[in-house]
């Protein structure tokens, strides 16, 4: 018994470690996805081969091409360029190049620094990463993802050296000068040492990708990616590994297949369509709605419980994913910027870029989605048909258990899974416990890993409940667990995250829920505040 418990504990600890690492990797990229999309649209519209390239002098100005003397826009940044005849002329720098070279890596570095050591870490991380950027000749996304956290960690360790030893009145002087000097040292080190090392690493990783493509082995990545999506439920592989390499390829060829290895919606829609036609019970009833959410909304996690309820279908996802990758590899399909979320709408926007091949590239990408969906659908259909009688006879709660297992794998709940559970008759409500408060409640925070999405929707639900109860002067917000600072009176989290939230904010009242969208615990919170205010009257 002890051996079994120890093994389970080790497995849980390993899973938690993987979740934390994956959350950290994707946490550097995901808050900045809007900037990547903005850069993608600017590229699509204003580069020389873009939709508006050459159409008007303003397009030349924004795209960073054309003769600046001929356009004559005063004050804009220029650089010398060389024409076909060898003569040099001033050319506008534009938006495309500076954004991918400076803005995007610096945003990643700042986000990473803040994750490690708040604003102070973000500032030093940004300074240090600037040295890495100017020390290389390619976009330094990988460099930002390594130097950013490292610089923030070093800042944190530096501050500990004289914590509590600075004389009153000298705190600001010491803090500002120490951070500035450390940032300068790291920027210089980044320029001369770190930058060239990252350049070599980027070249090595690029060589591996080229080798996989050259030997037609890129589809084998699906053997790792598809199970990882279902079992770990995070974007570590996509945003932590593929996105930095893909953006480097975009600089060279205008698109990258790596953006589609994880984000292709084909395998997910194929799986859900198979459950729609050949599933049983609640899985069959809820699959059509889940298919709409997955394909149009881009919430891939909605199909993970279906795969977990029938683990053999993971083989279908691998086959479908490999089919999509093969199609794009053979026909040259790819995206110009990350499709986040992985909706067919986002995929379309990222595929239609003229620099990537325009409509021709879009058709290839669509074909990869259709073929991936078809292969997944056919294999899943065979698996479901083969076990249909057994499933009907058992009528077990495997689907409800799969939803719970998905949340356990992920380490957090989400609005998509909550909606899926709400549509399942097998979902059991959580027993309500008694919530009491000794201090006045004015601030309630919903906390999850990322601090967005599901927690935001939960906060909205509770806000509406208080509004109906006639209480509108409470502050109800959502935050990432890492950003909890102990000032919240009440913290509401999904069960698997309560311990982490309690450690981050030990003085708050902590409430655990299974379902952010419709938990009976919300009524307790409303009643607690109402009772508290009656007593104060």
C-alpha positions as CSV (number, residue, x, y, z in Angstrom):
1,X,0.0,0.0,0.0
2,X,2.8,2.3,0.9
3,X,4.6,1.5,-2.3
4,X,1.5,2.2,-4.3
5,X,1.0,5.5,-2.5
6,X,4.6,6.6,-3.1
7,X,4.4,5.7,-6.8
8,X,1.2,7.7,-7.1
9,X,2.7,10.6,-5.2
10,X,5.8,10.6,-7.5
11,X,3.5,10.5,-10.6
12,X,1.5,13.4,-9.3
13,X,4.6,15.3,-8.5
14,X,6.0,14.7,-12.0
15,X,2.8,15.8,-13.6
16,X,2.7,18.9,-11.5
17,X,6.3,19.7,-12.4
18,X,5.5,19.2,-16.1
19,X,2.4,21.5,-15.7
20,X,4.5,24.2,-14.0
21,X,7.2,24.1,-16.7
22,X,4.8,24.0,-19.5
23,X,2.8,26.9,-18.0
24,X,6.0,28.9,-17.6
25,X,7.0,28.3,-21.2
26,X,3.7,29.1,-22.8
27,X,3.2,32.0,-20.2
28,X,6.1,33.9,-21.9
29,X,4.4,33.7,-25.3
30,X,0.6,33.6,-24.8
31,X,0.1,37.1,-23.2
32,X,1.9,38.5,-26.3
33,X,0.0,36.6,-29.0
34,X,-1.9,39.8,-29.9
35,X,1.4,41.4,-30.8
36,X,2.4,38.5,-33.0
37,X,-1.0,38.7,-34.8
38,X,-0.6,42.5,-35.2
39,X,2.8,41.9,-36.8
40,X,1.4,39.2,-39.0
41,X,-1.3,41.5,-40.3
42,X,1.1,44.3,-40.9
43,X,3.4,41.9,-42.8
44,X,0.4,40.6,-44.8
45,X,-0.7,44.1,-45.8
46,X,2.4,46.2,-46.3
47,X,5.5,44.2,-47.4
48,X,6.5,44.4,-51.0
49,X,4.5,41.3,-52.0
50,X,1.7,42.1,-49.5
51,X,-1.9,42.9,-50.3
52,X,-1.2,46.6,-50.4
53,X,2.5,46.5,-51.2
54,X,3.4,49.1,-53.8
55,X,-0.1,50.3,-54.0
56,X,0.6,53.6,-52.3
57,X,3.7,55.4,-51.0
58,X,2.3,54.9,-47.4
59,X,2.4,51.2,-48.0
60,X,6.1,51.4,-49.0
61,X,6.7,53.5,-45.9
62,X,5.1,51.0,-43.5
63,X,6.4,48.0,-45.3
64,X,10.0,49.2,-45.2
65,X,10.9,49.3,-48.9
66,X,11.1,51.8,-51.6
67,X,13.3,54.9,-52.0
68,X,12.9,57.3,-49.1
69,X,13.9,60.2,-51.3
70,X,11.1,59.5,-53.7
71,X,8.5,59.1,-51.0
72,X,9.7,62.0,-49.0
73,X,8.0,61.4,-45.6
74,X,9.8,63.6,-43.1
75,X,11.2,62.3,-39.9
76,X,10.7,58.6,-40.5
77,X,13.6,56.2,-39.7
78,X,15.7,55.3,-42.7
79,X,18.7,53.0,-43.4
80,X,20.9,52.7,-46.5
81,X,19.9,50.1,-49.0
82,X,21.7,48.9,-52.2
83,X,19.9,48.7,-55.5
84,X,20.4,46.2,-58.3
85,X,22.8,48.6,-60.0
86,X,25.0,48.7,-56.8
87,X,24.0,52.3,-56.0
88,X,23.0,53.0,-52.4
89,X,19.8,55.0,-51.4
90,X,17.9,55.7,-48.2
91,X,15.1,53.2,-47.5
92,X,12.5,53.5,-44.8
93,X,12.9,51.0,-42.0
94,X,9.1,50.5,-41.7
95,X,7.3,48.5,-39.1
96,X,7.8,44.9,-40.1
97,X,11.5,44.5,-39.5
98,X,11.8,46.4,-36.2
99,X,8.7,44.6,-34.8
100,X,10.1,41.1,-35.3
101,X,13.6,42.0,-34.4
102,X,13.1,44.2,-31.4
103,X,9.5,44.5,-30.2
104,X,8.4,40.8,-30.1
105,X,11.6,39.4,-28.4
106,X,11.6,42.3,-25.9
107,X,7.9,41.7,-25.0
108,X,8.7,38.0,-24.4
109,X,11.7,38.9,-22.2
110,X,9.7,41.5,-20.2
111,X,6.9,39.0,-19.7
112,X,9.3,36.3,-18.6
113,X,11.1,38.7,-16.2
114,X,7.8,39.7,-14.6
115,X,6.9,36.1,-14.1
116,X,10.1,35.5,-12.2
117,X,10.5,38.8,-10.3
118,X,7.7,41.2,-11.1
119,X,8.3,44.6,-12.7
120,X,11.9,44.8,-11.5
121,X,12.7,41.5,-13.1
122,X,11.0,42.5,-16.3
123,X,13.0,45.7,-16.6
124,X,16.4,44.0,-16.2
125,X,15.3,41.1,-18.4
126,X,14.5,43.6,-21.2
127,X,17.8,45.4,-20.9
128,X,19.8,42.1,-20.9
129,X,17.8,40.7,-23.9
130,X,18.6,43.9,-25.9
131,X,22.3,42.8,-25.8
132,X,21.4,39.4,-27.2
133,X,19.3,40.9,-30.0
134,X,21.9,43.3,-31.3
135,X,24.6,40.6,-31.0
136,X,22.9,38.4,-33.6
137,X,21.4,38.8,-37.1
138,X,18.2,36.8,-36.6
139,X,15.1,37.4,-34.4
140,X,16.1,36.2,-30.9
141,X,13.0,34.6,-29.6
142,X,14.8,31.6,-28.1
143,X,17.4,34.0,-26.6
144,X,14.6,36.1,-25.0
145,X,13.0,33.0,-23.5
146,X,16.3,32.1,-21.9
147,X,17.9,35.4,-21.1
148,X,14.7,36.9,-19.8
149,X,14.1,34.5,-16.9
150,X,17.8,34.2,-16.2
151,X,18.2,38.0,-15.9
152,X,15.2,38.3,-13.6
153,X,16.4,35.4,-11.4
154,X,19.9,37.0,-11.1
155,X,18.2,40.3,-10.1
156,X,16.2,38.5,-7.4
157,X,19.4,36.9,-6.1
158,X,21.2,40.2,-6.1
159,X,18.5,41.9,-4.1
160,X,18.7,39.2,-1.5
161,X,22.4,40.1,-0.8
162,X,21.5,43.4,0.8
163,X,17.9,42.8,1.7
164,X,17.3,44.6,5.1
165,X,20.8,46.1,5.1
166,X,20.2,49.4,3.2
167,X,20.1,52.5,5.3
168,X,16.8,54.4,5.3
169,X,16.6,56.9,2.5
170,X,19.0,55.1,0.2
171,X,16.6,52.3,-0.9
172,X,15.7,53.9,-4.3
173,X,19.3,54.9,-5.0
174,X,20.6,51.3,-4.4
175,X,17.7,49.6,-6.2
176,X,17.9,51.7,-9.3
177,X,21.7,51.7,-9.6
178,X,22.0,48.0,-8.8
179,X,19.4,47.0,-11.4
180,X,20.9,49.4,-14.0
181,X,24.5,48.1,-13.5
182,X,23.3,44.4,-13.6
183,X,21.3,45.1,-16.7
184,X,24.4,46.8,-18.3
185,X,26.6,43.8,-17.4
186,X,24.1,41.3,-18.7
187,X,23.5,43.3,-21.9
188,X,27.2,43.3,-22.6
189,X,27.5,39.6,-21.8
190,X,24.5,38.9,-24.0
191,X,26.1,40.8,-26.9
192,X,29.5,39.1,-26.8
193,X,28.8,35.7,-25.3
194,X,25.1,34.8,-25.0
195,X,24.1,36.1,-28.5
196,X,26.6,34.0,-30.5
197,X,25.7,30.9,-28.4
198,X,22.0,31.4,-29.1
199,X,22.8,31.9,-32.7
200,X,24.5,28.5,-32.8
201,X,21.6,26.9,-30.9
202,X,19.1,28.4,-33.3
203,X,21.1,27.2,-36.3
204,X,21.3,23.7,-34.8
205,X,17.6,23.5,-34.1
206,X,16.9,24.8,-37.6
207,X,19.2,22.1,-39.0
208,X,17.2,19.5,-37.2
209,X,14.0,20.8,-38.6
210,X,15.5,20.9,-42.1
211,X,16.8,17.3,-41.6
212,X,13.3,16.1,-40.6
213,X,11.8,17.8,-43.6
214,X,14.5,16.5,-45.9
215,X,14.0,12.9,-44.8
216,X,10.2,13.3,-44.7
217,X,10.2,12.6,-41.0
218,X,8.4,15.7,-39.8
219,X,5.1,13.9,-39.5
220,X,6.6,11.7,-36.8
221,X,6.4,14.7,-34.5
222,X,2.7,14.0,-34.2
223,X,3.6,10.9,-32.2
224,X,4.8,13.3,-29.4
225,X,2.5,16.3,-30.0
226,X,-1.0,14.7,-30.1
227,X,-0.6,12.6,-26.9
228,X,1.0,15.6,-25.2
229,X,-1.9,17.7,-26.0
230,X,-4.4,15.3,-24.5
231,X,-2.3,14.2,-21.5
232,X,-0.6,17.5,-20.4
233,X,-3.1,20.0,-21.8
234,X,-0.8,23.0,-22.2
235,X,0.8,24.9,-25.0
236,X,4.4,24.3,-24.0
237,X,5.3,22.4,-27.2
238,X,3.6,24.8,-29.5
239,X,4.4,28.2,-28.0
240,X,7.6,27.1,-26.2
241,X,9.3,25.3,-29.0
242,X,7.6,25.5,-32.3
243,X,6.7,29.2,-32.3
244,X,10.3,30.6,-31.9
245,X,11.6,28.3,-34.6
246,X,8.6,29.0,-36.9
247,X,9.1,32.8,-36.7
248,X,12.7,32.4,-37.8
249,X,11.4,30.4,-40.8
250,X,8.9,33.2,-41.5
251,X,11.7,35.7,-41.8
252,X,13.4,33.5,-44.4
253,X,10.4,32.2,-46.5
254,X,7.3,34.0,-45.4
255,X,5.6,31.0,-43.7
256,X,6.3,28.0,-41.6
257,X,4.8,24.5,-41.3
258,X,5.7,24.5,-37.6
259,X,2.7,26.7,-36.8
260,X,0.4,24.0,-38.0
261,X,1.8,20.9,-36.3
262,X,-0.1,21.6,-33.1
263,X,-2.7,24.1,-34.1
264,X,-4.3,22.2,-37.1
265,X,-8.0,21.8,-36.1
266,X,-8.4,18.8,-38.4
267,X,-7.7,16.0,-35.9
268,X,-10.0,17.4,-33.3
269,X,-13.0,18.0,-35.6
270,X,-12.5,14.5,-37.0
271,X,-12.6,13.0,-33.6
272,X,-15.7,14.9,-32.5
273,X,-17.6,14.1,-35.7
274,X,-16.9,10.4,-35.2
275,X,-18.4,10.7,-31.7
276,X,-21.3,12.6,-33.1
277,X,-22.2,9.7,-35.5
278,X,-20.9,6.6,-33.7
279,X,-20.6,7.6,-30.0
280,X,-23.0,6.6,-27.2
281,X,-24.6,8.3,-24.3
282,X,-23.6,11.8,-23.2
283,X,-20.4,11.7,-25.4
284,X,-22.6,11.4,-28.5
285,X,-25.1,14.0,-27.3
286,X,-22.5,16.7,-26.5
287,X,-20.1,16.1,-29.4
288,X,-21.9,18.3,-32.0
289,X,-21.7,21.4,-29.7
290,X,-18.2,20.6,-28.8
291,X,-17.3,20.4,-32.5
292,X,-18.5,23.9,-33.1
293,X,-16.5,25.2,-30.1
294,X,-13.4,23.4,-31.3
295,X,-13.5,24.2,-35.0
296,X,-14.7,27.8,-34.9
297,X,-13.7,28.9,-31.4
298,X,-10.3,27.2,-31.5
299,X,-10.7,25.6,-28.0
300,X,-8.9,22.3,-28.6
301,X,-9.2,21.2,-25.0
302,X,-12.9,20.5,-25.6
303,X,-12.1,17.3,-27.4
304,X,-9.6,15.9,-24.9
305,X,-12.2,14.2,-22.6
306,X,-13.6,12.4,-25.6
307,X,-10.1,11.0,-26.4
308,X,-9.5,10.1,-22.7
309,X,-12.9,8.3,-22.6
310,X,-11.5,6.1,-25.4
311,X,-7.7,6.1,-25.1
312,X,-7.4,4.1,-28.3
313,X,-8.6,7.1,-30.2
314,X,-5.3,8.9,-29.4
315,X,-3.9,6.7,-32.2
316,X,-6.5,8.2,-34.5
317,X,-5.4,11.7,-33.5
318,X,-1.7,10.8,-34.2
319,X,-2.6,9.4,-37.6
320,X,-4.7,12.5,-38.4
321,X,-2.0,14.9,-37.2
322,X,0.6,13.1,-39.2
323,X,-1.6,13.3,-42.3
324,X,-2.0,17.0,-41.9
325,X,1.7,17.5,-41.4
326,X,2.5,15.3,-44.4
327,X,0.1,17.3,-46.7
328,X,1.7,20.6,-45.7
329,X,5.2,19.2,-46.0
330,X,4.7,17.8,-49.5
331,X,2.6,20.7,-50.9
332,X,4.4,23.5,-49.1
333,X,1.6,24.7,-46.8
334,X,2.3,26.9,-43.8
335,X,1.2,29.9,-41.8
336,X,2.7,33.4,-41.5
337,X,2.0,33.9,-37.8
338,X,0.7,31.8,-34.9
339,X,-2.9,30.6,-35.2
340,X,-4.0,31.3,-31.6
341,X,-6.4,30.0,-30.7
342,X,-6.3,27.1,-33.2
343,X,-9.6,28.1,-34.9
344,X,-10.2,27.6,-38.6
345,X,-10.8,31.4,-38.7
346,X,-7.3,32.1,-37.2
347,X,-5.8,29.5,-39.5
348,X,-7.4,31.2,-42.5
349,X,-6.1,34.6,-41.5
350,X,-2.5,33.3,-41.0
351,X,-2.5,31.3,-44.2
352,X,-3.8,33.8,-46.8
353,X,-0.8,36.1,-46.5
354,X,0.5,36.8,-50.0
355,X,4.1,36.4,-48.8
356,X,3.1,32.8,-47.9
357,X,1.6,32.0,-51.2
358,X,-1.8,33.7,-50.9
359,X,-4.9,31.7,-52.0
360,X,-2.8,28.8,-53.2
361,X,-1.2,28.4,-49.8
362,X,-4.7,28.7,-48.2
363,X,-6.0,25.9,-50.3
364,X,-3.1,23.7,-49.3
365,X,-3.7,24.4,-45.6
366,X,-7.5,23.7,-46.0
367,X,-6.6,20.4,-47.7
368,X,-4.4,19.5,-44.7
369,X,-7.3,20.2,-42.3
370,X,-9.7,18.2,-44.4
371,X,-7.4,15.2,-44.8
372,X,-6.4,15.3,-41.1
373,X,-10.1,15.4,-40.1
374,X,-11.0,12.6,-42.5
375,X,-8.3,10.2,-41.3
376,X,-9.1,10.8,-37.7
377,X,-12.8,10.4,-38.3
378,X,-12.4,7.1,-40.1
379,X,-10.0,5.5,-37.6
380,X,-12.1,6.8,-34.6
381,X,-15.3,5.5,-36.3
382,X,-13.7,2.0,-36.5
383,X,-12.7,2.1,-32.9
384,X,-16.1,3.3,-31.7
385,X,-18.0,0.8,-33.8
386,X,-15.9,-2.1,-32.5
387,X,-16.8,-1.3,-28.9
388,X,-20.3,0.0,-29.4
389,X,-22.1,-3.0,-27.9
390,X,-19.9,-3.1,-24.9
391,X,-20.3,0.6,-24.3
392,X,-24.1,0.5,-24.6
393,X,-24.2,-2.5,-22.2
394,X,-21.9,-0.9,-19.6
395,X,-23.5,2.6,-19.7
396,X,-20.7,3.7,-17.4
397,X,-19.7,7.2,-16.4
398,X,-16.5,7.0,-18.4
399,X,-17.2,10.3,-20.1
400,X,-17.7,12.2,-16.9
401,X,-14.6,10.6,-15.4
402,X,-12.7,11.6,-18.6
403,X,-13.7,15.3,-18.1
404,X,-12.4,15.1,-14.5
405,X,-9.2,13.4,-15.7
406,X,-8.7,16.1,-18.3
407,X,-8.9,18.8,-15.6
408,X,-6.5,16.8,-13.4
409,X,-4.0,16.5,-16.3
410,X,-4.3,20.2,-17.0
411,X,-4.1,21.2,-13.3
412,X,-7.0,23.7,-13.8
413,X,-10.5,24.0,-15.0
414,X,-11.8,26.0,-18.0
415,X,-15.0,27.4,-19.3
416,X,-15.0,24.9,-22.2
417,X,-14.8,21.9,-19.9
418,X,-17.3,23.4,-17.5
419,X,-19.8,23.8,-20.4
420,X,-19.1,20.3,-21.4
421,X,-19.7,19.0,-17.9
422,X,-22.9,21.0,-17.7
423,X,-24.3,19.3,-20.7
424,X,-23.4,15.8,-19.3
425,X,-26.0,14.2,-17.1
426,X,-23.3,12.2,-15.4
427,X,-21.7,15.3,-13.8
428,X,-22.2,15.2,-10.0
429,X,-22.5,18.5,-8.1
430,X,-20.0,19.3,-5.5
431,X,-21.1,19.2,-1.9
432,X,-21.3,22.6,-0.5
433,X,-19.3,23.4,2.6
434,X,-19.8,26.2,5.1
435,X,-18.0,29.4,4.3
436,X,-17.5,31.9,7.0
437,X,-15.7,35.2,7.2
438,X,-14.5,37.2,10.2
439,X,-13.4,40.4,8.4
440,X,-15.4,42.5,6.0
441,X,-15.3,41.3,2.4
442,X,-14.6,43.8,-0.3
443,X,-12.4,42.0,-2.8
444,X,-13.0,38.6,-4.5
445,X,-10.5,37.1,-6.9
446,X,-10.9,34.2,-9.3
447,X,-7.5,32.6,-9.8
448,X,-6.1,30.1,-12.3
449,X,-2.8,29.4,-14.0
450,X,-3.0,32.0,-16.7
451,X,-5.4,34.4,-15.1
452,X,-7.6,34.6,-18.2
453,X,-10.3,32.6,-19.9
454,X,-12.1,30.4,-17.4
455,X,-11.4,32.5,-14.4
456,X,-12.7,35.7,-16.2
457,X,-15.9,33.9,-17.0
458,X,-16.3,32.7,-13.4
459,X,-15.8,36.3,-12.2
460,X,-18.5,37.4,-14.6
461,X,-20.9,34.8,-13.3
462,X,-20.4,35.7,-9.7
463,X,-20.6,39.4,-10.5
464,X,-24.0,38.9,-12.0
465,X,-25.2,36.9,-8.9
466,X,-24.2,39.8,-6.6
467,X,-25.9,42.2,-9.0
468,X,-29.1,40.3,-8.7
469,X,-28.7,40.3,-4.9
470,X,-28.5,44.1,-5.0
471,X,-24.8,44.2,-4.1
472,X,-22.7,46.1,-6.6
473,X,-19.9,47.7,-4.6
474,X,-17.6,44.6,-4.4
475,X,-14.5,44.3,-6.5
476,X,-14.6,40.9,-8.3
477,X,-11.6,40.2,-10.6
478,X,-9.6,37.4,-12.1
479,X,-5.8,36.9,-11.7
480,X,-3.1,34.4,-12.3
481,X,-2.1,32.5,-9.1
482,X,1.4,33.7,-9.4
483,X,0.1,37.3,-9.2
484,X,-1.8,36.9,-6.0
485,X,-0.4,39.3,-3.4
486,X,-2.4,38.5,-0.3
487,X,-4.8,41.6,-0.6
488,X,-7.8,39.6,-1.7
489,X,-10.4,38.8,0.9
490,X,-11.7,35.7,-0.9
491,X,-9.8,33.6,-3.5
492,X,-11.8,31.2,-5.6
493,X,-9.9,28.5,-7.5
494,X,-10.4,25.1,-9.2
495,X,-9.8,22.3,-6.7
496,X,-6.4,21.2,-8.0
497,X,-5.0,24.7,-7.6
498,X,-6.3,25.6,-4.2
499,X,-3.1,24.6,-2.4
500,X,-0.9,26.7,-4.7
501,X,-3.3,29.7,-4.2
502,X,-3.3,29.2,-0.4
503,X,0.5,29.3,-0.4
504,X,0.5,32.4,-2.5
505,X,-2.2,34.2,-0.4
506,X,-2.3,32.6,3.0
507,X,-4.5,35.3,4.7
508,X,-7.4,35.1,2.2
509,X,-10.4,32.9,2.5
510,X,-10.0,30.1,-0.1
511,X,-13.0,28.5,-1.8
512,X,-12.6,25.4,-4.1
513,X,-15.0,24.8,-7.0
514,X,-15.3,22.1,-9.6
515,X,-17.1,24.2,-12.1
516,X,-16.2,27.9,-12.6
517,X,-19.4,28.4,-14.7
518,X,-22.0,27.0,-12.3
519,X,-20.9,26.2,-8.8
520,X,-23.2,25.9,-5.8
521,X,-20.4,27.5,-3.8
522,X,-21.2,30.9,-5.4
523,X,-24.6,31.0,-3.5
524,X,-22.6,30.5,-0.3
525,X,-20.4,33.4,-1.0
526,X,-23.4,35.7,-1.8
527,X,-25.1,34.5,1.4
528,X,-21.9,35.1,3.4
529,X,-21.7,38.7,2.2
530,X,-25.4,39.3,2.8
531,X,-25.2,38.0,6.4
532,X,-22.1,40.0,7.1
533,X,-23.8,43.2,6.0
534,X,-26.9,42.5,8.0
535,X,-24.8,42.1,11.1
536,X,-23.1,45.4,10.4
537,X,-26.4,47.3,10.2
